[in-house]
Structure formats: structure tokens, C-alpha cells
Amino acid sequence: MKNGQLDWLAGGNRRDLAIERIFTVARELVIANGLDAISVDEIAERAGCSRATLYRYVGGKPAIRDGVVARAAAGIVAQVQSETAAVDGPDRVVGAIMASVAAVRADPVASTLLGRARSNRVDRYFSTSTYLEQTAAALTGLTDDRFAAQWIVRIVLSLLVWPGESTAAERSMVERYVAPGFVRP
């Protein structure tokens, strides 16, 4: 206790607690206001720390944005991996696409990025992200084909931005038009 106030990082590893608290606040602000609208000052204020503390533990605004997106993506990846682990080939591609679409729609951060808060910066990030490409490759088993992984990212994004009339209709389109492209001769 200092000056009558409780230590905001009491009860564990100070670094881990600070990082978790800062990213929790940043996530809430991204969901409420979008990725581009987050402010280092507002995050520090709501987390109960100074700007210096925020910069020391997580870095500036780009690092905060990347951290919020990476944390959301990690949850999505884990969900898709668990749903596609038992299949391979075209079935795995279809499963990974459909599970990714469902997981992104269900995740508050990811759905915010693709919804009302979408911006040119977010679109550029999606179209140039090697992280998304690598994730798509790993989830679909297409680790030997960079362009296939890029294509999968674009298919997922198109279904998210322009959804089909139903999940069943989306799956039918993916099975009919995408899966045949991944049948090995």
C-alpha cells in the first residue's frame, strides 16, 4: 500500500498482472470503439497505471493493437484446431474454413474488426499479414503452398464480409467450389 492506495499489481507476478490488465482494458476498448480508436492515455487511465508503465510492459499503440489481435486470434486458432484435428485433405480445408468463419463471428474482437469498425488500415493488415497466411496454412495442412494459404484467408474473409444466406449455404459453396481445388491428383 502506497499513499493509502492498494498496489494495482498485488497478488502475483507484477509483469504478468500488468500485461493482463492492460490488454483486458484494451480489448474492451477495441470492442466498444474499434481498433483505430484506442488511445494509450485512455487505456492507461482505465487500467490504473501511468503511460510510462503501459509502455514499459506492453509498448505503444501498435504493440497494443497487435497484442489484442494476437490474443483473439490465438483463441480462434485453438478452436479451429480442435475442430479439424481428425481430418485432412479437402475435408480439412472445408472444416478449417467453416470453423474459422464461425469462430471469428463468435469472437467479439474479431467480429468488431470485420464489422462496423473496419477501416483501410484493418483491410491492409488482413491482406498483407503473413501471420494470417501462416495460420491458414497450419490450420488447413497446406504448409507447402503459400498461395493456397493466401487463398484460404481470402475465402474466409469474403464469407465474413459477404455472408451466405445460411451457414449450410456457405458450407455447400465451400464444398462445391473450394474443396475440389485441394484434391491431390
ABEGO torsion letter per residue (X at the ends): XBGGBBBAABGEBAAAAAAAAAAAAAAAAAAAAEAAABBAAAAAAAAGBBAAAAAAAAEBAAAAAAAAAAAAAAAAAAAAAAAAAABBEAAAAAAAAAAAAAAAAABAAAAAAABAABBAAAAAAAAABAAAAAAAAAAAGAAABAAAAAAAAAAAAAAAABBBABAAAAAAAAAAAAAAAABBX
